[in-house]
Amino acid sequence: FLVVLYITNAIAQFEVLKILLDDLNELAISNDEGKNEGNIKEMIKSIVERHTELLEYLQLLQKTFSSYFFMDFGALIFEKTVTLFGIISVSYSSSF
């Protein structure tokens, strides 16, 4: 459940970036005679900072949960192997 929460948070941050980029586009289109250049520069700076923070967050998620998924996958393989061994052993012993 925790993994889903973190991934949902990352997706929401991507949506925020998309909205900010759309706002930047509208501001750039309405920039007559350079009236909004200061606002555009600040908005670009804010978008780059948010993007950098999001990349750092995603790298942290990758480092944190890659070992978790590896262990989870290993446990799943072990569980399937033991179950298969049990099924084969029961079916083999019942054939005698």
VOBA-1610 file (N, C-alpha, C; in pm, whole numbers, padded with zeros to 5 digits, always signed):
BEGIN
Phe+00082-00119+00000Phe+00000+00000+00000Phe+00087+00126+00000Leu+00194+00122+00073Leu+00282+00238+00084Leu+00344+00274-00050Val+00379+00174-00127Val+00437+00197-00259Val+00339+00271-00348Val+00213+00230-00344Val+00110+00293-00426Val+00094+00440-00387Leu+00100+00468-00259Leu+00088+00605-00211Leu+00202+00692-00264Tyr+00324+00641-00257Tyr+00440+00718-00306Tyr+00433+00738-00457Ile+00392+00637-00530Ile+00383+00650-00676Ile+00272+00747-00713Thr+00159+00742-00642Thr+00051+00837-00668Thr+00097+00979-00643Asn+00176+00998-00540Asn+00230+01130-00511Asn+00320+01178-00626Ala+00402+01090-00679Ala+00489+01128-00790Ala+00408+01164-00914Ile+00303+01088-00941Ile+00218+01116-01057Ile+00150+01252-01039Ala+00104+01281-00919Ala+00042+01410-00893Ala+00141+01524-00915Gln+00267+01502-00877Gln+00368+01606-00899Gln+00393+01628-01048Phe+00387+01521-01127Phe+00398+01536-01273Phe+00282+01619-01327Glu+00163+01597-01273Glu+00047+01674-01316Glu+00063+01821-01281Val+00119+01849-01164Val+00145+01988-01125Val+00243+02052-01223Leu+00347+01978-01260Leu+00443+02030-01358Leu+00375+02058-01492Lys+00287+01970-01533Lys+00216+01990-01658Lys+00131+02117-01653Ile+00061+02138-01543Ile-00020+02259-01527Ile+00067+02383-01530Leu+00181+02378-01461Leu+00272+02492-01461Leu+00326+02520-01601Leu+00356+02416-01676Leu+00403+02436-01813Leu+00294+02495-01902Asp+00171+02452-01881Asp+00059+02511-01956Asp+00043+02659-01922Asp+00054+02692-01793Asp+00047+02833-01751Asp+00160+02914-01812Leu+00279+02854-01814Leu+00394+02923-01874Leu+00371+02947-02023Asn+00312+02851-02090Asn+00282+02866-02231Asn+00185+02981-02255Glu+00081+02987-02174Glu-00016+03096-02187Glu+00049+03231-02158Leu+00135+03236-02060Leu+00203+03361-02026Leu+00297+03403-02138Ala+00364+03307-02198Ala+00456+03339-02309Ala+00380+03387-02432Ile+00264+03328-02457Ile+00184+03369-02571Ile+00132+03511-02552Ser+00095+03544-02429Ser+00039+03677-02402Ser+00147+03781-02373Asn+00271+03749-02393Asn+00382+03839-02362Asn+00401+03940-02475Asp+00323+04047-02470Asp+00336+04153-02569Asp+00441+04253-02523Glu+00534+04280-02610Glu+00638+04381-02586Glu+00720+04352-02461Gly+00732+04228-02422Gly+00819+04189-02311Gly+00768+04228-02174Lys+00638+04247-02159Lys+00582+04289-02029Lys+00598+04182-01922Asn+00594+04057-01962Asn+00593+03946-01866Asn+00725+03871-01855Glu+00832+03929-01904Glu+00960+03856-01904Glu+01006+03819-01764Gly+00988+03908-01669Gly+01027+03878-01530Gly+00946+03762-01475Asn+00816+03764-01500Asn+00729+03655-01454Asn+00765+03523-01523Ile+00796+03531-01651Ile+00833+03410-01726Ile+00961+03350-01671Lys+01060+03434-01644Lys+01187+03384-01588Lys+01166+03319-01452Glu+01084+03382-01368Glu+01056+03325-01235Glu+00981+03193-01247Met+00888+03188-01341Met+00811+03065-01359Met+00901+02952-01410Ile+00990+02982-01502Ile+01083+02881-01552Ile+01171+02831-01440Lys+01220+02924-01358Lys+01304+02887-01245Lys+01226+02795-01149Ser+01102+02829-01121Ser+01019+02747-01032Ser+00994+02609-01091Ile+00969+02602-01222Ile+00944+02473-01287Ile+01068+02386-01284Val+01184+02445-01309Val+01309+02368-01306Val+01337+02316-01166Glu+01313+02399-01065Glu+01334+02356-00926Glu+01240+02241-00889Arg+01112+02252-00926Arg+01017+02145-00898Arg+01055+02016-00971His+01100+02031-01095His+01140+01914-01173His+01261+01845-01109Thr+01357+01924-01065Thr+01476+01869-00999Thr+01437+01797-00870Glu+01349+01857-00792Glu+01303+01792-00669Glu+01230+01661-00699Leu+01150+01662-00805Leu+01077+01541-00842Leu+01174+01431-00886Leu+01276+01466-00961Leu+01375+01366-01002Leu+01448+01308-00881Glu+01482+01392-00785Glu+01547+01343-00663Glu+01454+01250-00586Tyr+01327+01285-00579Tyr+01227+01201-00512Tyr+01215+01066-00580Leu+01211+01066-00713Leu+01200+00940-00787Leu+01325+00854-00771Gln+01442+00917-00766Gln+01566+00840-00743Gln+01564+00777-00604Leu+01513+00851-00506Leu+01503+00797-00370Leu+01406+00679-00368Leu+01293+00692-00437Leu+01199+00580-00445Leu+01263+00459-00510Gln+01336+00482-00617Gln+01401+00371-00687Gln+01501+00301-00596Lys+01583+00377-00526Lys+01682+00316-00437Lys+01614+00242-00322Thr+01507+00301-00268Thr+01439+00242-00154Thr+01366+00113-00190Phe+01293+00117-00299Phe+01204+00006-00329Phe+01261-00096-00426Ser+01376-00070-00486Ser+01432-00172-00575Ser+01474-00296-00496Ser+01534-00277-00380Ser+01570-00393-00297Ser+01444-00461-00242Tyr+01343-00382-00211Tyr+01217-00439-00162Tyr+01155-00530-00269Phe+01148-00482-00393Phe+01089-00562-00499Phe+01174-00685-00530Phe+01306-00672-00519Phe+01394-00787-00540Phe+01367-00894-00435Met+01357-00854-00308Met+01329-00950-00202Met+01189-01009-00217Asp+01094-00926-00254Asp+00958-00973-00273Asp+00950-01075-00388Phe+01020-01046-00496Phe+01024-01138-00609Phe+01092-01269-00570Gly+01201-01261-00494Gly+01270-01381-00448Gly+01182-01465-00357Ala+01108-01399-00268Ala+01017-01473-00179Ala+00904-01538-00259Leu+00857-01471-00361Leu+00751-01527-00446Leu+00801-01652-00519Ile+00922-01646-00571Ile+00979-01763-00640Ile+00996-01879-00540Phe+01046-01849-00421Phe+01063-01953-00319Phe+00928-02016-00283Glu+00828-01931-00265Glu+00694-01982-00230Glu+00639-02071-00341Lys+00654-02032-00464Lys+00604-02113-00576Lys+00681-02244-00586Thr+00810-02241-00562Thr+00891-02362-00567Thr+00850-02461-00459Val+00831-02412-00338Val+00789-02499-00228Val+00650-02556-00254Thr+00560-02474-00305Thr+00424-02522-00336Thr+00428-02629-00444Leu+00505-02604-00549Leu+00517-02701-00657Leu+00579-02831-00607Phe+00679-02822-00522Phe+00741-02941-00463Phe+00638-03018-00381Gly+00556-02946-00305Gly+00453-03012-00224Gly+00351-03083-00311Ile+00309-03018-00417Ile+00210-03080-00507Ile+00269-03205-00573Ile+00392-03195-00618Ile+00457-03310-00682Ile+00476-03423-00582Ser+00517-03389-00460Ser+00539-03492-00358Ser+00408-03563-00323Val+00300-03489-00308Val+00171-03550-00274Val+00121-03636-00388Ser+00130-03587-00508Ser+00082-03667-00622Ser+00169-03789-00646Tyr+00301-03779-00619Tyr+00391-03893-00635Tyr+00364-03997-00528Ser+00346-03952-00403Ser+00324-04048-00293Ser+00186-04113-00303Ser+00089-04046-00361Ser-00045-04105-00372Ser-00052-04204-00487Ser+00048-04206-00575Ser+00047-04301-00686Ser+00091-04440-00643Phe+00147-04454-00523Phe+00188-04585-00475Phe+00080-04655-00407
//
